[in-house]
Amino acid sequence: MKLISVLILLCAATAASAKPFPNGNAQSGQKLFEQHKCNRCHAAMLGGDGSAMFTRADRKVRTAAELVEQIRFCSGNVGANLTAQDEQHLGAYLNRYYNLK
């Protein structure tokens, strides 16, 4: 019985890590990203279109939890009142850069 329980937990952990934002929709996240003009701040900091924020070698975000925390920090900077679902959508959209597992 213990072995079965361990196998079930292992499968659940593997499935959860396979998609870091399972409740997110990347298209909805892109709309939020554009609506709140997120790249305006990124472009001001790094130039160009701002996408270098996500691909720089010294980026802070390495996990899905860190990305959600960064989304919360940034949303405060732009005055966006995001729901937990909005954070999932943005995470799903931004993961195209991060490729988090």
Buried (B, 14 or more C-beta within 10 A) or exposed (E): EEEEEEEEEEEEEEEEEEBBBEEBBBEBBBBBBEEBEBBEBBBEEBEEEBEBBBEEEEBEBEEBEBBBBBBEEBBEEEEBEBEEEBBBBBBBBBBEBBEBE
